[in-house]
């Protein structure tokens, strides 16, 4: 079947539209016009036929044939079906849309189909998704970006106090010990001036902070012995 085949006048008027669509969306966009007066050679116009490897004179697809037989797409016999997934023989993924063409008596006389090769886009999407995948740190290992070391210490102490969830003025010794423990675990005491700054925030003396640290060391030592020897720890 060649270009000389007589085309249905309604379908013929859509050829410029098919060309416009394919030109707008580029070489990955195939646009096909089917004339159902000859299903065996229904393709009367095709732009970017390399997408599916078809040419003028090729037959109607099985999907289009079945839908035409049913009088429309899907259970509701719709005139069009948009953005559905199709696949080429070589495995490329297409985003397809089809619309039936009707004459003045509402008889289906043909079909306009758009097949956009999404393979490259999907590969790029997978690369981007893989690149953008991040693992959330838990709160204990939260990373904060600051301009100076004093800000780091201030953040560590502030978050430790927040964890107690009560005003400093109402905090008891055990609360203070917990704050000191948190600051220690986060490396706060590795920063120069941490003792004085924490003492100021807790409204206690720097010697009290030293006492808290000593007490926590004794508790940790005792806990290790209990784990090792049980209740018979020396």
Z-matrix of the N, CA and C atoms (Angstrom, degrees):
N
C 1 1.464
C 2 1.516 1 108.15
N 3 1.297 2 118.01 1 135.48
C 4 1.459 3 122.67 2 -174.46
C 5 1.515 4 110.48 3 -119.10
N 6 1.352 5 114.36 4 179.70
C 7 1.455 6 120.87 5 179.66
C 8 1.523 7 111.58 6 -63.90
N 9 1.362 8 117.63 7 -17.71
C 10 1.465 9 121.06 8 -176.87
C 11 1.514 10 113.05 9 -74.59
N 12 1.300 11 116.90 10 -7.65
C 13 1.456 12 120.07 11 179.45
C 14 1.526 13 110.54 12 -58.89
N 15 1.316 14 116.58 13 138.17
C 16 1.461 15 121.50 14 179.47
C 17 1.519 16 109.63 15 -68.88
N 18 1.329 17 115.50 16 127.47
C 19 1.458 18 121.01 17 -176.49
C 20 1.518 19 110.28 18 -100.86
N 21 1.326 20 116.36 19 145.65
C 22 1.458 21 121.08 20 174.40
C 23 1.523 22 107.51 21 -60.90
N 24 1.337 23 118.10 22 133.05
C 25 1.473 24 120.89 23 -174.88
C 26 1.529 25 114.00 24 -58.14
N 27 1.335 26 117.67 25 -35.65
C 28 1.468 27 120.07 26 179.21
C 29 1.520 28 110.40 27 -67.67
N 30 1.334 29 115.64 28 -44.27
C 31 1.463 30 120.18 29 -179.79
C 32 1.518 31 110.67 30 -67.16
N 33 1.316 32 116.37 31 -35.79
C 34 1.459 33 120.76 32 -179.71
C 35 1.520 34 111.44 33 -60.57
N 36 1.336 35 116.49 34 -35.82
C 37 1.471 36 119.87 35 -179.59
C 38 1.529 37 112.34 36 -68.40
N 39 1.341 38 116.70 37 -16.81
C 40 1.463 39 120.67 38 -177.61
C 41 1.528 40 113.18 39 -89.33
N 42 1.330 41 117.26 40 -7.33
C 43 1.469 42 119.86 41 -178.66
C 44 1.534 43 111.66 42 -59.80
N 45 1.350 44 119.16 43 -45.39
C 46 1.472 45 118.48 44 177.08
C 47 1.531 46 112.77 45 -60.56
N 48 1.332 47 116.97 46 -33.69
C 49 1.470 48 120.65 47 178.38
C 50 1.519 49 109.62 48 -67.12
N 51 1.322 50 116.88 49 -42.40
C 52 1.464 51 120.91 50 178.21
C 53 1.525 52 110.59 51 -60.35
N 54 1.322 53 116.64 52 -43.02
C 55 1.459 54 120.82 53 178.51
C 56 1.536 55 111.18 54 -64.02
N 57 1.326 56 115.97 55 -39.25
C 58 1.465 57 120.81 56 -179.30
C 59 1.520 58 111.55 57 -65.94
N 60 1.335 59 116.08 58 -42.21
C 61 1.471 60 120.08 59 179.37
C 62 1.522 61 111.08 60 -62.68
N 63 1.312 62 116.44 61 -47.86
C 64 1.466 63 119.84 62 -177.70
C 65 1.527 64 110.90 63 -65.69
N 66 1.334 65 117.27 64 -38.21
C 67 1.459 66 120.20 65 179.41
C 68 1.528 67 111.39 66 -67.92
N 69 1.323 68 115.59 67 -33.81
C 70 1.465 69 120.20 68 -179.14
C 71 1.519 70 111.46 69 -68.73
N 72 1.332 71 117.28 70 -41.95
C 73 1.462 72 120.89 71 -174.43
C 74 1.533 73 114.28 72 -99.69
N 75 1.313 74 117.12 73 -1.40
C 76 1.449 75 120.14 74 170.44
C 77 1.523 76 116.14 75 87.88
N 78 1.326 77 114.69 76 -172.69
C 79 1.457 78 121.94 77 -170.89
C 80 1.519 79 114.41 78 -65.40
N 81 1.323 80 118.22 79 -18.50
C 82 1.474 81 120.27 80 178.75
C 83 1.521 82 112.25 81 -82.18
N 84 1.326 83 116.65 82 -5.57
C 85 1.464 84 120.28 83 -174.93
C 86 1.532 85 110.45 84 -105.24
N 87 1.313 86 114.89 85 110.24
C 88 1.465 87 120.95 86 175.72
C 89 1.528 88 109.29 87 -94.58
N 90 1.321 89 116.43 88 133.78
C 91 1.465 90 121.33 89 176.34
C 92 1.530 91 107.85 90 -124.40
N 93 1.322 92 115.23 91 127.49
C 94 1.462 93 120.89 92 -174.55
C 95 1.520 94 109.98 93 -124.20
N 96 1.324 95 115.68 94 137.29
C 97 1.459 96 121.64 95 172.69
C 98 1.524 97 109.05 96 -113.50
N 99 1.348 98 115.15 97 123.87
C 100 1.469 99 121.25 98 178.44
C 101 1.526 100 109.32 99 -107.08
N 102 1.299 101 115.60 100 137.86
C 103 1.461 102 122.85 101 171.95
C 104 1.517 103 107.24 102 -111.93
N 105 1.339 104 116.26 103 113.13
C 106 1.456 105 120.24 104 -172.68
C 107 1.524 106 114.03 105 -79.04
N 108 1.315 107 117.16 106 3.15
C 109 1.471 108 117.96 107 175.61
C 110 1.521 109 110.76 108 -69.27
N 111 1.309 110 116.02 109 -17.63
C 112 1.465 111 120.61 110 176.26
C 113 1.512 112 110.09 111 -141.92
N 114 1.335 113 118.31 112 80.06
C 115 1.467 114 122.79 113 -175.36
C 116 1.522 115 114.24 114 -55.63
N 117 1.372 116 116.15 115 -30.90
C 118 1.459 117 118.69 116 -178.18
C 119 1.531 118 112.00 117 -68.01
N 120 1.326 119 116.03 118 -22.66
C 121 1.466 120 121.95 119 -179.71
C 122 1.532 121 108.52 120 -139.07
N 123 1.332 122 115.42 121 50.75
C 124 1.462 123 119.96 122 -169.63
C 125 1.523 124 114.81 123 -71.08
N 126 1.327 125 118.01 124 -25.00
C 127 1.465 126 119.86 125 -177.43
C 128 1.533 127 109.71 126 -72.70
N 129 1.340 128 115.26 127 109.70
C 130 1.474 129 119.11 128 179.92
C 131 1.533 130 111.66 129 -104.49
N 132 1.324 131 116.49 130 -14.93
C 133 1.467 132 119.94 131 176.85
C 134 1.521 133 107.85 132 -155.37
N 135 1.319 134 115.58 133 139.85
C 136 1.463 135 118.97 134 179.45
C 137 1.528 136 109.41 135 -151.11
N 138 1.307 137 115.53 136 134.13
C 139 1.460 138 122.16 137 177.27
C 140 1.531 139 108.15 138 -113.76
N 141 1.324 140 116.23 139 135.76
C 142 1.470 141 122.28 140 -178.01
C 143 1.531 142 111.20 141 56.04
N 144 1.312 143 114.64 142 49.21
C 145 1.463 144 120.19 143 -178.53
C 146 1.512 145 114.57 144 -63.86
N 147 1.337 146 116.89 145 -12.50
C 148 1.466 147 119.44 146 178.82
C 149 1.530 148 112.02 147 -63.70
N 150 1.352 149 117.44 148 -20.45
C 151 1.463 150 120.33 149 -178.62
C 152 1.524 151 110.64 150 -59.93
N 153 1.335 152 117.13 151 -45.72
C 154 1.470 153 120.13 152 177.79
C 155 1.525 154 112.27 153 -110.62
N 156 1.333 155 116.74 154 -2.46
C 157 1.459 156 119.87 155 178.58
C 158 1.512 157 113.82 156 77.85
N 159 1.334 158 117.16 157 21.58
C 160 1.464 159 119.57 158 -178.93
C 161 1.524 160 111.11 159 -102.70
N 162 1.345 161 113.56 160 169.98
C 163 1.472 162 120.73 161 -178.83
C 164 1.516 163 108.70 162 -146.67
N 165 1.323 164 115.34 163 170.40
C 166 1.469 165 120.97 164 175.32
C 167 1.517 166 109.61 165 -58.00
N 168 1.341 167 115.58 166 134.86
C 169 1.458 168 120.88 167 -179.73
C 170 1.512 169 113.52 168 99.03
N 171 1.356 170 117.34 169 -8.86
C 172 1.466 171 120.49 170 178.01
C 173 1.534 172 109.91 171 -75.62
N 174 1.328 173 117.30 172 160.93
C 175 1.463 174 120.71 173 -172.60
C 176 1.532 175 114.02 174 -82.46
N 177 1.301 176 115.23 175 171.55
C 178 1.456 177 124.51 176 174.02
C 179 1.539 178 109.29 177 -65.69
N 180 1.315 179 117.40 178 152.39
C 181 1.469 180 120.03 179 177.35
C 182 1.525 181 109.93 180 -81.77
N 183 1.326 182 115.69 181 160.15
C 184 1.461 183 119.82 182 178.99
C 185 1.527 184 111.27 183 -63.13
N 186 1.335 185 115.97 184 -37.03
C 187 1.467 186 120.10 185 -179.43
C 188 1.524 187 111.12 186 -66.19
N 189 1.330 188 116.32 187 -45.90
C 190 1.466 189 120.43 188 178.87
C 191 1.526 190 110.80 189 -64.30
N 192 1.327 191 115.79 190 -38.67
C 193 1.464 192 120.27 191 -179.99
C 194 1.524 193 111.06 192 -63.01
N 195 1.348 194 116.77 193 -45.70
C 196 1.462 195 120.93 194 -179.73
C 197 1.527 196 111.06 195 -65.49
N 198 1.328 197 116.68 196 -40.05
C 199 1.463 198 120.52 197 -179.76
C 200 1.519 199 110.83 198 -68.14
N 201 1.311 200 116.06 199 -39.14
C 202 1.466 201 120.83 200 175.88
C 203 1.520 202 110.10 201 -62.17
N 204 1.319 203 115.65 202 -41.70
C 205 1.466 204 120.81 203 179.09
C 206 1.512 205 111.04 204 -61.27
N 207 1.340 206 117.24 205 -36.14
C 208 1.462 207 121.85 206 -178.67
C 209 1.526 208 112.38 207 -82.85
N 210 1.322 209 115.86 208 -10.18
C 211 1.463 210 119.24 209 178.69
C 212 1.515 211 113.99 210 88.50
N 213 1.314 212 116.95 211 8.97
C 214 1.456 213 119.90 212 179.17
C 215 1.521 214 110.73 213 162.34
N 216 1.332 215 115.40 214 178.82
C 217 1.460 216 121.09 215 -178.29
C 218 1.522 217 110.93 216 -92.44
N 219 1.323 218 115.46 217 133.53
C 220 1.461 219 120.14 218 174.79
C 221 1.513 220 113.90 219 74.00
N 222 1.348 221 114.18 220 -176.91
C 223 1.469 222 120.02 221 -177.66
C 224 1.517 223 112.35 222 -64.07
N 225 1.327 224 116.66 223 -28.53
C 226 1.470 225 119.49 224 -178.84
C 227 1.508 226 113.79 225 -89.05
N 228 1.343 227 116.31 226 5.01
C 229 1.468 228 121.23 227 -179.12
C 230 1.525 229 111.98 228 49.38
N 231 1.322 230 114.72 229 51.69
C 232 1.461 231 120.14 230 -179.10
C 233 1.527 232 111.29 231 -73.38
N 234 1.326 233 115.25 232 154.80
C 235 1.460 234 120.25 233 179.20
C 236 1.529 235 112.00 234 -73.58
N 237 1.323 236 116.10 235 -21.66
C 238 1.473 237 118.18 236 -177.00
C 239 1.517 238 110.73 237 -139.73
N 240 1.321 239 114.42 238 157.27
C 241 1.463 240 122.52 239 175.22
C 242 1.521 241 106.64 240 -136.24
N 243 1.332 242 115.83 241 121.45
C 244 1.456 243 120.31 242 -170.48
C 245 1.529 244 112.62 243 -111.39
N 246 1.310 245 114.63 244 142.51
C 247 1.463 246 123.00 245 168.74
C 248 1.528 247 113.82 246 54.92
N 249 1.315 248 117.31 247 47.67
C 250 1.459 249 120.31 248 176.45
C 251 1.523 250 109.67 249 -100.21
N 252 1.302 251 115.56 250 155.88
C 253 1.467 252 121.87 251 -175.03
C 254 1.518 253 110.60 252 -87.79
N 255 1.333 254 115.13 253 131.31
C 256 1.459 255 120.93 254 171.82
C 257 1.526 256 108.11 255 -131.41
N 258 1.318 257 116.45 256 170.07
C 259 1.464 258 120.52 257 -176.93
C 260 1.528 259 109.66 258 -141.14
N 261 1.318 260 116.15 259 137.68
C 262 1.459 261 120.84 260 177.89
C 263 1.528 262 109.93 261 -80.77
N 264 1.319 263 115.90 262 169.69
C 265 1.463 264 120.14 263 -179.34
C 266 1.529 265 112.05 264 -62.08
N 267 1.344 266 116.33 265 -30.47
C 268 1.465 267 118.95 266 -179.29
C 269 1.534 268 112.78 267 -91.62
N 270 1.345 269 116.20 268 11.46
C 271 1.455 270 120.26 269 170.57
C 272 1.522 271 116.59 270 93.41
N 273 1.330 272 117.99 271 3.06
C 274 1.461 273 118.94 272 178.95
C 275 1.528 274 110.75 273 -74.68
N 276 1.341 275 116.01 274 144.72
C 277 1.454 276 121.49 275 -177.16
C 278 1.523 277 110.02 276 -94.70
N 279 1.336 278 115.75 277 129.87
C 280 1.458 279 121.04 278 179.74
C 281 1.523 280 111.01 279 -116.44
N 282 1.298 281 114.60 280 145.62
C 283 1.469 282 121.76 281 170.42
C 284 1.523 283 105.92 282 -102.37
N 285 1.335 284 115.83 283 116.60
C 286 1.462 285 119.59 284 -170.59
C 287 1.529 286 112.40 285 -119.75
N 288 1.319 287 113.96 286 149.90
C 289 1.465 288 121.67 287 173.28
C 290 1.523 289 107.81 288 -140.15
N 291 1.329 290 115.37 289 140.37
C 292 1.461 291 120.10 290 -179.73
C 293 1.521 292 109.99 291 -135.67
N 294 1.330 293 116.07 292 143.41
C 295 1.461 294 120.85 293 176.07
C 296 1.530 295 108.85 294 -138.05
N 297 1.324 296 115.42 295 131.55
C 298 1.458 297 119.75 296 178.50
C 299 1.527 298 109.91 297 -75.93
N 300 1.320 299 114.12 298 144.14
C 301 1.468 300 121.02 299 177.35
C 302 1.520 301 107.57 300 -103.58
N 303 1.325 302 116.50 301 130.24
C 304 1.470 303 120.85 302 -177.25
C 305 1.527 304 110.82 303 -119.84
N 306 1.336 305 113.99 304 152.24
C 307 1.462 306 118.20 305 177.16
C 308 1.517 307 110.35 306 -88.61
N 309 1.330 308 116.02 307 -171.23
C 310 1.472 309 120.63 308 -176.60
C 311 1.527 310 112.92 309 -66.43
N 312 1.331 311 117.15 310 -13.71
C 313 1.472 312 121.21 311 178.33
C 314 1.529 313 111.33 312 -103.22
N 315 1.354 314 116.59 313 14.17
C 316 1.469 315 123.29 314 179.50
C 317 1.527 316 112.85 315 65.22
N 318 1.326 317 116.16 316 23.00
C 319 1.457 318 120.93 317 175.60
C 320 1.533 319 108.65 318 -88.57
N 321 1.331 320 115.79 319 135.07
C 322 1.458 321 120.23 320 178.87
C 323 1.525 322 109.04 321 -71.21
N 324 1.331 323 115.84 322 121.40
C 325 1.462 324 119.80 323 -177.89
C 326 1.526 325 112.45 324 -116.84
N 327 1.302 326 116.03 325 -10.28
C 328 1.454 327 118.18 326 -179.60
C 329 1.519 328 111.37 327 -177.51
N 330 1.310 329 114.69 328 -168.68
C 331 1.462 330 118.96 329 -175.63
C 332 1.527 331 109.45 330 -153.46
N 333 1.319 332 116.61 331 140.45
C 334 1.460 333 122.43 332 171.90
C 335 1.512 334 107.84 333 -108.70
N 336 1.327 335 116.62 334 125.96
C 337 1.464 336 121.09 335 -176.36
C 338 1.533 337 110.55 336 -124.81
N 339 1.309 338 115.31 337 138.65
C 340 1.462 339 121.94 338 176.37
C 341 1.522 340 107.71 339 -118.58
N 342 1.323 341 116.05 340 126.66
C 343 1.467 342 121.42 341 178.32
C 344 1.529 343 108.61 342 -125.69
N 345 1.315 344 115.93 343 111.75
C 346 1.469 345 120.34 344 -177.80
C 347 1.527 346 109.35 345 -106.95
N 348 1.317 347 115.88 346 123.85
C 349 1.466 348 121.60 347 -178.76
C 350 1.533 349 109.07 348 -74.95
N 351 1.331 350 115.91 349 108.97
C 352 1.460 351 122.20 350 -176.86
C 353 1.522 352 112.72 351 -95.60
N 354 1.327 353 118.03 352 1.47
C 355 1.461 354 121.23 353 -171.74
C 356 1.527 355 112.15 354 -54.99
N 357 1.324 356 116.47 355 -50.10
C 358 1.457 357 120.36 356 -179.70
C 359 1.512 358 112.27 357 -62.74
N 360 1.324 359 115.89 358 -41.23
C 361 1.461 360 120.39 359 179.67
C 362 1.527 361 111.22 360 -63.16
N 363 1.340 362 115.56 361 -42.28
C 364 1.462 363 119.62 362 -178.70
C 365 1.525 364 111.10 363 -68.10
N 366 1.322 365 117.03 364 -37.71
C 367 1.464 366 120.15 365 176.95
C 368 1.522 367 109.99 366 -63.34
N 369 1.338 368 116.24 367 -42.74
C 370 1.459 369 120.46 368 179.18
C 371 1.522 370 110.25 369 -65.49
N 372 1.347 371 115.94 370 -38.63
C 373 1.464 372 120.26 371 178.40
C 374 1.527 373 110.62 372 -61.70
N 375 1.337 374 116.23 373 -42.08
C 376 1.465 375 119.87 374 179.09
C 377 1.523 376 111.17 375 -63.40
N 378 1.339 377 115.76 376 -39.15
C 379 1.467 378 119.72 377 178.80
C 380 1.520 379 110.09 378 -64.81
N 381 1.332 380 116.33 379 -44.64
C 382 1.473 381 120.74 380 -179.78
C 383 1.518 382 110.43 381 -64.23
N 384 1.340 383 116.73 382 -44.35
C 385 1.472 384 120.00 383 -179.45
C 386 1.520 385 111.05 384 -62.01
N 387 1.345 386 115.87 385 -40.57
C 388 1.458 387 119.39 386 179.07
C 389 1.525 388 110.60 387 -65.92
N 390 1.332 389 115.70 388 -41.50
C 391 1.461 390 120.00 389 -179.25
C 392 1.525 391 110.91 390 -66.35
N 393 1.341 392 117.24 391 -36.28
C 394 1.467 393 121.57 392 -175.41
C 395 1.523 394 113.29 393 -86.11
N 396 1.334 395 117.23 394 -2.62
C 397 1.458 396 119.77 395 178.42
C 398 1.521 397 109.90 396 -69.68
N 399 1.335 398 116.06 397 126.09
C 400 1.464 399 120.45 398 179.80
C 401 1.518 400 109.27 399 -128.92
N 402 1.315 401 115.57 400 151.29
C 403 1.453 402 121.83 401 176.55
C 404 1.520 403 108.91 402 -100.93
N 405 1.334 404 115.21 403 126.43
C 406 1.451 405 120.14 404 -179.53
C 407 1.517 406 110.16 405 -73.26
N 408 1.320 407 116.24 406 132.74
C 409 1.456 408 120.56 407 171.89
C 410 1.519 409 108.52 408 -81.38
N 411 1.347 410 117.07 409 144.49
C 412 1.452 411 117.71 410 174.29
C 413 1.519 412 108.86 411 -73.44
N 414 1.329 413 115.90 412 169.28
C 415 1.457 414 120.28 413 -173.65
C 416 1.515 415 112.06 414 -60.57
N 417 1.333 416 117.08 415 -31.61
C 418 1.453 417 119.61 416 -178.45
C 419 1.522 418 111.73 417 -68.74
N 420 1.335 419 116.70 418 -22.35
C 421 1.459 420 119.94 419 -178.09
C 422 1.527 421 111.60 420 -116.74
N 423 1.314 422 115.76 421 24.35
C 424 1.456 423 120.33 422 -179.93
C 425 1.527 424 110.41 423 -63.08
N 426 1.325 425 115.26 424 137.40
C 427 1.461 426 119.91 425 -179.06
C 428 1.515 427 109.37 426 -107.14
N 429 1.333 428 115.98 427 128.47
C 430 1.452 429 121.88 428 179.85
C 431 1.515 430 109.21 429 -119.20
N 432 1.320 431 116.40 430 132.76
C 433 1.451 432 120.61 431 -178.62
C 434 1.522 433 109.45 432 -98.16
N 435 1.329 434 116.61 433 120.24
C 436 1.463 435 122.16 434 -175.45
C 437 1.527 436 109.94 435 -130.29
N 438 1.334 437 114.64 436 174.40
C 439 1.457 438 120.14 437 -176.46
C 440 1.524 439 113.30 438 -97.49
N 441 1.342 440 118.00 439 -22.99
C 442 1.464 441 119.26 440 178.84
C 443 1.520 442 110.34 441 -147.89
N 444 1.331 443 115.88 442 163.45
C 445 1.457 444 121.86 443 -173.42
C 446 1.521 445 112.30 444 -67.69
N 447 1.329 446 117.53 445 -29.32
C 448 1.465 447 120.01 446 178.37
C 449 1.523 448 111.15 447 -63.84
N 450 1.318 449 115.56 448 -34.23
C 451 1.466 450 119.64 449 178.70
C 452 1.522 451 110.48 450 -68.80
N 453 1.335 452 116.02 451 -36.38
C 454 1.461 453 119.77 452 176.32
C 455 1.523 454 110.15 453 -60.26
N 456 1.320 455 116.00 454 -47.90
C 457 1.465 456 120.98 455 -178.86
C 458 1.520 457 110.57 456 -63.12
N 459 1.312 458 116.05 457 -41.99
C 460 1.465 459 120.40 458 179.63
C 461 1.528 460 110.86 459 -61.93
N 462 1.334 461 116.68 460 -39.36
C 463 1.468 462 121.09 461 178.28
C 464 1.527 463 111.08 462 -66.20
N 465 1.331 464 116.06 463 -42.56
C 466 1.466 465 120.44 464 -179.34
C 467 1.523 466 110.45 465 -62.27
N 468 1.327 467 116.37 466 -47.14
C 469 1.465 468 120.42 467 -179.36
C 470 1.526 469 110.81 468 -66.36
N 471 1.332 470 116.24 469 -42.47
C 472 1.467 471 120.27 470 -179.32
C 473 1.513 472 112.51 471 -61.28
N 474 1.333 473 116.85 472 -43.06
C 475 1.461 474 120.59 473 -179.64
C 476 1.530 475 111.30 474 -70.39
N 477 1.324 476 116.35 475 -33.19
C 478 1.472 477 119.79 476 177.03
C 479 1.517 478 110.89 477 -64.76
N 480 1.324 479 116.08 478 -42.84
C 481 1.473 480 120.27 479 178.65
C 482 1.528 481 110.45 480 -67.43
N 483 1.339 482 116.41 481 -38.82
C 484 1.469 483 120.07 482 178.75
C 485 1.521 484 111.16 483 -60.78
N 486 1.312 485 117.15 484 -34.83
C 487 1.457 486 121.49 485 -178.11
C 488 1.527 487 111.89 486 -64.51
N 489 1.312 488 117.76 487 -27.92
C 490 1.477 489 121.24 488 177.56
C 491 1.519 490 110.79 489 -71.24
N 492 1.320 491 115.53 490 -29.17
C 493 1.463 492 122.00 491 173.76
C 494 1.534 493 112.85 492 64.19
N 495 1.304 494 116.10 493 41.34
C 496 1.464 495 120.54 494 172.31
C 497 1.523 496 108.36 495 -156.26
N 498 1.332 497 118.00 496 155.58
C 499 1.465 498 120.51 497 179.36
C 500 1.519 499 110.93 498 -60.50
N 501 1.335 500 116.81 499 147.97
C 502 1.459 501 121.39 500 179.78
C 503 1.529 502 110.88 501 -58.13
N 504 1.317 503 116.90 502 -36.14
C 505 1.468 504 120.75 503 -177.83
C 506 1.522 505 112.32 504 -64.61
N 507 1.326 506 117.49 505 -20.06
C 508 1.463 507 121.34 506 -179.18
C 509 1.525 508 112.39 507 -104.04
N 510 1.293 509 117.05 508 0.78
C 511 1.458 510 120.26 509 -177.59
C 512 1.524 511 111.13 510 -77.34
N 513 1.331 512 114.98 511 138.53
C 514 1.458 513 122.04 512 178.62
C 515 1.537 514 109.57 513 -97.96
N 516 1.306 515 115.95 514 -178.22
C 517 1.457 516 120.45 515 -177.01
C 518 1.521 517 111.90 516 -58.07
N 519 1.352 518 117.15 517 -44.01
C 520 1.460 519 119.61 518 -178.63
C 521 1.523 520 111.12 519 -63.40
N 522 1.325 521 115.76 520 -34.24
C 523 1.460 522 119.70 521 176.68
C 524 1.525 523 110.29 522 -65.12
N 525 1.324 524 115.58 523 -44.23
C 526 1.468 525 119.98 524 179.06
C 527 1.525 526 111.31 525 -63.18
N 528 1.338 527 115.24 526 -40.51
C 529 1.463 528 119.45 527 178.21
C 530 1.532 529 110.58 528 -61.51
N 531 1.314 530 115.95 529 -39.75
C 532 1.453 531 119.88 530 179.61
C 533 1.527 532 110.59 531 -65.00
N 534 1.327 533 117.36 532 -40.54
C 535 1.463 534 120.68 533 177.75
C 536 1.527 535 110.06 534 -61.91
N 537 1.334 536 116.10 535 -46.87
C 538 1.466 537 120.63 536 179.35
C 539 1.530 538 110.37 537 -59.83
N 540 1.317 539 116.57 538 -41.07
C 541 1.464 540 121.14 539 179.95
C 542 1.517 541 111.12 540 -63.32
N 543 1.331 542 116.91 541 -43.36
C 544 1.469 543 120.82 542 -179.51
C 545 1.523 544 110.27 543 -64.63
N 546 1.330 545 115.87 544 -45.64
C 547 1.462 546 120.09 545 -179.85
C 548 1.529 547 110.19 546 -60.93
N 549 1.327 548 116.23 547 -39.40
C 550 1.462 549 120.75 548 179.83
C 551 1.525 550 110.71 549 -65.48
N 552 1.348 551 117.44 550 -44.94
C 553 1.460 552 121.41 551 -178.81
C 554 1.526 553 111.70 552 -64.03
N 555 1.325 554 116.69 553 -29.83
C 556 1.460 555 120.58 554 -179.44
C 557 1.527 556 112.09 555 -88.65
N 558 1.332 557 115.94 556 5.77
C 559 1.459 558 119.42 557 175.69
C 560 1.511 559 114.71 558 81.51
N 561 1.327 560 116.08 559 14.01
C 562 1.456 561 119.47 560 -176.61
C 563 1.517 562 114.29 561 -59.90
N 564 1.335 563 116.07 562 -35.75
C 565 1.467 564 119.62 563 -176.40
C 566 1.525 565 112.24 564 -77.58
N 567 1.323 566 117.07 565 -1.27
C 568 1.454 567 120.64 566 173.18
C 569 1.533 568 110.36 567 -80.26
N 570 1.314 569 115.45 568 -11.18
C 571 1.463 570 120.68 569 -179.15
C 572 1.520 571 109.65 570 -95.11
N 573 1.281 572 116.11 571 132.18
C 574 1.460 573 121.42 572 -178.90
C 575 1.527 574 110.27 573 -61.29
N 576 1.332 575 115.36 574 134.28
C 577 1.457 576 120.84 575 178.53
C 578 1.513 577 114.31 576 89.06
N 579 1.343 578 116.89 577 2.94
C 580 1.468 579 120.36 578 -176.42
C 581 1.522 580 111.88 579 -63.62
N 582 1.327 581 117.77 580 -40.12
C 583 1.455 582 121.45 581 -178.47
C 584 1.526 583 110.28 582 -59.26
N 585 1.325 584 116.17 583 -50.22
C 586 1.463 585 120.46 584 -178.21
C 587 1.525 586 111.78 585 -64.80
N 588 1.331 587 117.00 586 -41.23
C 589 1.464 588 119.59 587 -177.89
C 590 1.524 589 111.23 588 -67.87
N 591 1.326 590 116.82 589 -40.52
C 592 1.460 591 119.64 590 179.23
C 593 1.525 592 110.60 591 -68.30
N 594 1.302 593 116.73 592 -40.17
C 595 1.469 594 120.52 593 177.75
C 596 1.515 595 110.54 594 -59.14
N 597 1.327 596 116.12 595 -41.56
C 598 1.459 597 120.71 596 178.94
C 599 1.526 598 111.28 597 -64.09
N 600 1.324 599 117.05 598 -42.30
C 601 1.474 600 120.72 599 -178.08
C 602 1.522 601 111.73 600 -68.54
N 603 1.357 602 116.79 601 -32.27
C 604 1.470 603 120.38 602 -178.69
C 605 1.531 604 112.87 603 -92.84
N 606 1.316 605 115.17 604 -2.10
C 607 1.472 606 120.38 605 -179.56
C 608 1.530 607 111.42 606 60.05
N 609 1.328 608 116.27 607 43.51
C 610 1.457 609 121.54 608 175.65
C 611 1.524 610 107.34 609 -131.30
N 612 1.337 611 116.13 610 172.60
C 613 1.459 612 119.39 611 178.73
C 614 1.509 613 110.53 612 -81.44
N 615 1.322 614 116.10 613 160.12
C 616 1.458 615 120.63 614 178.41
C 617 1.523 616 111.05 615 -64.27
N 618 1.353 617 116.34 616 -28.84
C 619 1.464 618 119.92 617 178.48
C 620 1.525 619 110.87 618 -70.13
N 621 1.333 620 116.36 619 -31.00
C 622 1.467 621 120.18 620 175.86
C 623 1.524 622 110.09 621 -64.16
N 624 1.340 623 116.61 622 -39.58
C 625 1.468 624 120.37 623 178.31
C 626 1.533 625 109.97 624 -62.90
N 627 1.357 626 116.41 625 -41.37
C 628 1.469 627 120.02 626 177.04
C 629 1.531 628 110.42 627 -60.88
N 630 1.342 629 116.09 628 -42.01
C 631 1.464 630 120.37 629 178.86
C 632 1.527 631 111.03 630 -63.04
N 633 1.334 632 115.95 631 -40.83
C 634 1.464 633 120.04 632 178.25
C 635 1.534 634 110.09 633 -61.02
N 636 1.316 635 116.63 634 -43.21
C 637 1.464 636 120.80 635 -179.97
C 638 1.527 637 111.25 636 -62.81
N 639 1.353 638 116.12 637 -42.18
C 640 1.458 639 120.04 638 177.91
C 641 1.522 640 110.98 639 -63.01
N 642 1.332 641 115.96 640 -41.84
C 643 1.464 642 120.42 641 -179.20
C 644 1.527 643 110.59 642 -65.05
N 645 1.320 644 116.62 643 -40.20
C 646 1.462 645 120.31 644 179.06
C 647 1.528 646 111.20 645 -65.39
N 648 1.324 647 116.98 646 -36.44
C 649 1.465 648 120.82 647 177.29
C 650 1.524 649 110.74 648 -63.49
N 651 1.348 650 116.18 649 -43.33
C 652 1.458 651 119.98 650 178.66
C 653 1.526 652 110.85 651 -63.42
N 654 1.320 653 117.05 652 -41.63
C 655 1.467 654 121.12 653 179.58
C 656 1.536 655 110.20 654 -63.20
N 657 1.312 656 116.08 655 -44.58
C 658 1.465 657 119.86 656 -179.53
C 659 1.526 658 111.24 657 -63.54
N 660 1.335 659 115.72 658 -38.48
C 661 1.457 660 120.31 659 179.10
C 662 1.521 661 110.23 660 -65.28
N 663 1.334 662 115.87 661 -42.26
C 664 1.456 663 120.26 662 179.42
C 665 1.525 664 111.15 663 -65.16
N 666 1.342 665 115.94 664 -41.54
C 667 1.469 666 120.47 665 179.49
C 668 1.524 667 110.90 666 -61.28
N 669 1.328 668 117.34 667 -39.10
C 670 1.459 669 121.00 668 179.30
C 671 1.526 670 111.32 669 -65.94
N 672 1.336 671 115.38 670 -39.15
C 673 1.461 672 119.34 671 179.11
C 674 1.525 673 111.02 672 -66.70
N 675 1.325 674 116.06 673 -39.34
C 676 1.472 675 120.28 674 179.13
C 677 1.525 676 109.95 675 -64.00
N 678 1.319 677 116.05 676 -41.35
C 679 1.461 678 119.25 677 178.77
C 680 1.529 679 111.62 678 -64.83
N 681 1.330 680 115.02 679 -34.47
C 682 1.458 681 119.62 680 -177.58
C 683 1.514 682 112.92 681 -79.95
N 684 1.382 683 116.85 682 -41.73
C 685 1.466 684 120.43 683 -173.71
C 686 1.536 685 113.80 684 -115.43
N 687 1.333 686 116.56 685 -4.06
C 688 1.454 687 118.86 686 -177.03
C 689 1.519 688 111.03 687 74.78
N 690 1.316 689 116.71 688 -154.01
C 691 1.457 690 120.50 689 -177.87
C 692 1.537 691 112.78 690 -69.54
N 693 1.327 692 117.25 691 -9.31
C 694 1.471 693 120.55 692 179.33
C 695 1.528 694 111.98 693 -92.22
N 696 1.340 695 115.47 694 17.24
C 697 1.455 696 119.91 695 -179.15
C 698 1.521 697 110.14 696 -59.37
N 699 1.335 698 117.45 697 140.66
C 700 1.470 699 120.87 698 -179.08
C 701 1.519 700 111.31 699 -70.25
